């Protein structure tokens, strides 16, 4: 789905969060409020304050859904990431 939107994730891999990753991070973006709570409980005060991708709302997990639900989720992620771009690139 990411390739359909022009992203190349061939070099991407997931890894568990740890204190070193958080300390090296410029920003921490979570998909759900549950993720925010887990980060705060497990790693209090380490790294930048995490925030939700979708503002005040959780991003629905598409796991097990059909391809169109994954596409809609990818579009939602892209839309919200575009909100962060000016902050990240300084424009």
LOFI-753017 format. One record per residue: residue in three letters; chain; x, y, z of N, C-alpha, C in turn. Coordinates in steps of 0.001 Angstrom, whole numbers. Example, Ala and Ser with C-alpha at 12.3 -4.5 7.8 and 13.67 -1.06 7.14 Angstrom:
BEGIN
+-----+----+---------+---------+---------+---------+---------+---------+---------+---------+---------+
:  aa : ch :      nx :      ny :      nz :     cax :     cay :     caz :      cx :      cy :      cz :
+-----+----+---------+---------+---------+---------+---------+---------+---------+---------+---------+
: ala :  A :   13190 :   -5690 :    7800 :   12300 :   -4500 :    7800 :   13200 :   -3300 :    7800 :
: ser :  A :   12850 :   -2250 :    7080 :   13670 :   -1060 :    7140 :   12900 :      30 :    7870 :
+-----+----+---------+---------+---------+---------+---------+---------+---------+---------+---------+
//
This chain:
BEGIN
+-----+----+---------+---------+---------+---------+---------+---------+---------+---------+---------+
:  aa : ch :      nx :      ny :      nz :     cax :     cay :     caz :      cx :      cy :      cz :
+-----+----+---------+---------+---------+---------+---------+---------+---------+---------+---------+
: unk :  A :     817 :   -1193 :       0 :       0 :       0 :       0 :     865 :    1263 :       0 :
: unk :  A :    1959 :    1237 :     709 :    2828 :    2415 :     755 :    3382 :    2732 :    -631 :
: unk :  A :    3719 :    1704 :   -1388 :    4262 :    1908 :   -2736 :    3246 :    2616 :   -3629 :
: unk :  A :    1974 :    2335 :   -3435 :     930 :    3001 :   -4216 :     928 :    4509 :   -3977 :
: unk :  A :    1430 :    4930 :   -2826 :    1497 :    6351 :   -2488 :    2893 :    6926 :   -2685 :
: unk :  A :    3784 :    6133 :   -3295 :    5115 :    6623 :   -3629 :    6182 :    6380 :   -2586 :
: unk :  A :    5900 :    5612 :   -1552 :    6888 :    5350 :    -501 :    7606 :    4028 :    -761 :
: unk :  A :    8901 :    4028 :    -553 :    9707 :    2811 :    -657 :   10078 :    2368 :     747 :
: unk :  A :    9450 :    1313 :    1216 :    9713 :     805 :    2561 :   10577 :    -455 :    2529 :
: unk :  A :   11253 :    -705 :    1422 :   12040 :   -1927 :    1301 :   13171 :   -2017 :    2314 :
: unk :  A :   13663 :    -880 :    2783 :   14743 :    -873 :    3778 :   14209 :    -710 :    5205 :
: unk :  A :   12899 :    -606 :    5347 :   12302 :    -398 :    6662 :   12107 :   -1728 :    7383 :
: unk :  A :   12320 :   -1706 :    8682 :   11981 :   -2854 :    9515 :   11527 :   -2326 :   10874 :
: unk :  A :   10638 :   -3061 :   11483 :   10168 :   -2626 :   12798 :   11115 :   -3148 :   13866 :
: unk :  A :   11133 :   -2455 :   14970 :   11929 :   -2894 :   16116 :   11260 :   -2368 :   17372 :
: unk :  A :   11432 :   -3074 :   18461 :   10791 :   -2623 :   19698 :   11396 :   -1314 :   20185 :
: unk :  A :   10562 :    -487 :   20779 :   11063 :     758 :   21346 :   11925 :     424 :   22562 :
: unk :  A :   12932 :    1251 :   22763 :   13804 :    1087 :   23923 :   14333 :    2470 :   24294 :
: unk :  A :   14954 :    2598 :   25455 :   15426 :    3922 :   25879 :   16386 :    4568 :   24880 :
: unk :  A :   17252 :    3791 :   24263 :   18216 :    4354 :   23309 :   17513 :    4961 :   22099 :
: unk :  A :   16497 :    4277 :   21580 :   15743 :    4827 :   20445 :   15050 :    6126 :   20838 :
: unk :  A :   14447 :    6143 :   22001 :   13749 :    7347 :   22446 :   14715 :    8509 :   22649 :
: unk :  A :   15867 :    8241 :   23219 :   16843 :    9305 :   23437 :   17393 :    9856 :   22123 :
: unk :  A :   17446 :    9014 :   21096 :   17960 :    9437 :   19793 :   16883 :   10096 :   18924 :
: unk :  A :   15636 :    9996 :   19339 :   14517 :   10493 :   18522 :   14388 :   12001 :   18572 :
: unk :  A :   14048 :   12588 :   17432 :   13683 :   14004 :   17370 :   12214 :   14186 :   17704 :
: unk :  A :   11414 :   13167 :   17418 :    9982 :   13216 :   17646 :    9498 :   11785 :   17849 :
: unk :  A :    8446 :   11632 :   18631 :    7835 :   10322 :   18843 :    6352 :   10472 :   18532 :
: unk :  A :    5912 :    9730 :   17535 :    4523 :    9784 :   17086 :    3888 :    8418 :   17346 :
: unk :  A :    2790 :    8422 :   18087 :    2078 :    7191 :   18420 :     788 :    7111 :   17608 :
: unk :  A :     327 :    5895 :   17409 :    -902 :    5684 :   16646 :   -2155 :    5709 :   17524 :
: unk :  A :   -2001 :    5342 :   18818 :   -3162 :    5285 :   19700 :   -2831 :    5878 :   21071 :
: unk :  A :   -3872 :    6262 :   21792 :   -3669 :    6768 :   23146 :   -3122 :    5668 :   24045 :
: unk :  A :   -3451 :    4410 :   23746 :   -2876 :    3290 :   24491 :   -1367 :    3220 :   24328 :
: unk :  A :    -887 :    3514 :   23121 :     559 :    3568 :   22894 :    1185 :    4691 :   23713 :
: unk :  A :     523 :    5854 :   23741 :    1033 :    6980 :   24532 :    1141 :    6605 :   26006 :
: unk :  A :      97 :    5971 :   26522 :      91 :    5578 :   27927 :    1181 :    4548 :   28214 :
: unk :  A :    1362 :    3603 :   27312 :    2393 :    2580 :   27506 :    3789 :    3203 :   27502 :
: unk :  A :    4039 :    4128 :   26591 :    5342 :    4805 :   26555 :    5587 :    5595 :   27835 :
: unk :  A :    4579 :    6331 :   28281 :    4725 :    7136 :   29492 :    4960 :    6269 :   30719 :
: unk :  A :    4302 :    5122 :   30775 :    4446 :    4233 :   31927 :    5798 :    3518 :   31922 :
: unk :  A :    6216 :    3093 :   30744 :    7446 :    2297 :   30656 :    8704 :    3151 :   30593 :
: unk :  A :    8603 :    4322 :   29966 :    9781 :    5170 :   29760 :    9513 :    6616 :   30195 :
: unk :  A :    9163 :    6826 :   31453 :    8826 :    8189 :   31879 :   10018 :    9139 :   31739 :
: unk :  A :    9766 :   10264 :   31073 :   10787 :   11300 :   30954 :   11928 :   11006 :   30011 :
: unk :  A :   11839 :    9916 :   29246 :   12922 :    9569 :   28320 :   12531 :   10008 :   26910 :
: unk :  A :   13364 :   10812 :   26302 :   13127 :   11270 :   24936 :   12058 :   12340 :   24866 :
: unk :  A :   11730 :   12742 :   23641 :   10706 :   13772 :   23463 :    9334 :   13245 :   23864 :
: unk :  A :    8464 :   14137 :   24268 :    7096 :   13746 :   24623 :    6399 :   13178 :   23383 :
: unk :  A :    5828 :   12023 :   23542 :    5110 :   11393 :   22428 :    3785 :   12104 :   22207 :
: unk :  A :    3342 :   12086 :   20957 :    2045 :   12669 :   20613 :    1350 :   11796 :   19595 :
: unk :  A :      48 :   11973 :   19487 :    -744 :   11145 :   18578 :    -642 :   11639 :   17142 :
: unk :  A :    -538 :   10712 :   16234 :    -504 :   11027 :   14808 :   -1748 :   11799 :   14388 :
: unk :  A :   -2906 :   11340 :   14842 :   -4181 :   11894 :   14383 :   -4744 :   12938 :   15336 :
: unk :  A :   -3874 :   13693 :   15991 :   -4342 :   14749 :   16886 :   -4887 :   14184 :   18172 :
: unk :  A :   -6199 :   14229 :   18345 :   -6838 :   13725 :   19559 :   -7491 :   12363 :   19358 :
: unk :  A :   -7289 :   11770 :   18206 :   -7970 :   10513 :   17895 :   -6971 :    9396 :   17643 :
: unk :  A :   -7399 :    8169 :   17950 :   -6601 :    6993 :   17640 :   -6724 :    6652 :   16160 :
: unk :  A :   -5668 :    6083 :   15616 :   -5707 :    5547 :   14262 :   -6196 :    4112 :   14355 :
: unk :  A :   -7265 :    3786 :   13647 :   -7788 :    2426 :   13664 :   -6780 :    1465 :   13039 :
: unk :  A :   -6582 :     335 :   13691 :   -5677 :    -696 :   13194 :   -6394 :   -1502 :   12113 :
: unk :  A :   -5848 :   -1553 :   10900 :   -6530 :   -2248 :    9804 :   -6287 :   -3759 :    9769 :
: unk :  A :   -5547 :   -4299 :   10722 :   -5159 :   -5702 :   10649 :   -6370 :   -6603 :   10429 :
: unk :  A :   -6223 :   -7477 :    9459 :   -7276 :   -8421 :    9126 :   -8322 :   -7894 :    8164 :
: unk :  A :   -8242 :   -6622 :    7824 :   -9238 :   -6018 :    6925 :   -8819 :   -6217 :    5467 :
: unk :  A :   -9690 :   -5819 :    4563 :   -9380 :   -5961 :    3144 :   -8456 :   -4840 :    2674 :
: unk :  A :   -8006 :   -4949 :    1454 :   -7007 :   -4033 :     902 :   -7481 :   -2585 :     913 :
: unk :  A :   -8758 :   -2350 :     678 :   -9241 :    -965 :     651 :   -9157 :    -309 :    2028 :
: unk :  A :   -9359 :   -1074 :    3076 :   -9226 :    -530 :    4432 :   -7758 :    -158 :    4684 :
: unk :  A :   -6830 :    -988 :    4210 :   -5408 :    -668 :    4330 :   -5075 :     592 :    3532 :
: unk :  A :   -5653 :     723 :    2349 :   -5421 :    1934 :    1549 :   -5939 :    3172 :    2268 :
: unk :  A :   -7123 :    3074 :    2847 :   -7693 :    4204 :    3579 :   -6815 :    4552 :    4783 :
: unk :  A :   -6299 :    3546 :    5462 :   -5414 :    3782 :    6597 :   -4128 :    4472 :    6129 :
: unk :  A :   -3569 :    4026 :    5027 :   -2356 :    4643 :    4481 :   -2600 :    6096 :    4111 :
: unk :  A :   -3754 :    6379 :    3519 :   -4082 :    7769 :    3172 :   -4226 :    8628 :    4419 :
: unk :  A :   -4816 :    8073 :    5460 :   -4959 :    8799 :    6723 :   -3591 :    9103 :    7321 :
: unk :  A :   -2703 :    8119 :    7320 :   -1347 :    8324 :    7836 :    -652 :    9421 :    7041 :
: unk :  A :    -714 :    9354 :    5733 :     -81 :   10364 :    4884 :    -642 :   11754 :    5166 :
: unk :  A :   -1950 :   11852 :    5261 :   -2594 :   13141 :    5533 :   -2078 :   13734 :    6836 :
: unk :  A :   -1978 :   12931 :    7871 :   -1536 :   13455 :    9163 :     -34 :   13720 :    9187 :
: unk :  A :     747 :   12909 :    8502 :    2187 :   13185 :    8427 :    2451 :   14508 :    7720 :
: unk :  A :    1641 :   14819 :    6723 :    1807 :   16094 :    6010 :    1604 :   17291 :    6943 :
: unk :  A :     814 :   17126 :    8000 :     646 :   18205 :    8989 :    1946 :   18472 :    9733 :
: unk :  A :    2765 :   17432 :    9936 :    4009 :   17567 :   10675 :    5159 :   18094 :    9816 :
: unk :  A :    5069 :   17961 :    8518 :    6204 :   18309 :    7648 :    6727 :   19719 :    7853 :
: unk :  A :    5893 :   20748 :    7903 :    6454 :   22095 :    8096 :    7263 :   22203 :    9391 :
: unk :  A :    6814 :   21557 :   10422 :    7533 :   21557 :   11692 :    8878 :   20836 :   11554 :
: unk :  A :    8877 :   19708 :   10862 :   10079 :   18892 :   10742 :   11122 :   19507 :    9803 :
: unk :  A :   10679 :   20198 :    8773 :   11620 :   20758 :    7811 :   11856 :   22249 :    8026 :
: unk :  A :   11174 :   22816 :    9000 :   11410 :   24204 :    9361 :   10804 :   25234 :    8451 :
: unk :  A :    9740 :   24862 :    7716 :    9112 :   25887 :    6881 :    7844 :   26409 :    7486 :
+-----+----+---------+---------+---------+---------+---------+---------+---------+---------+---------+
//
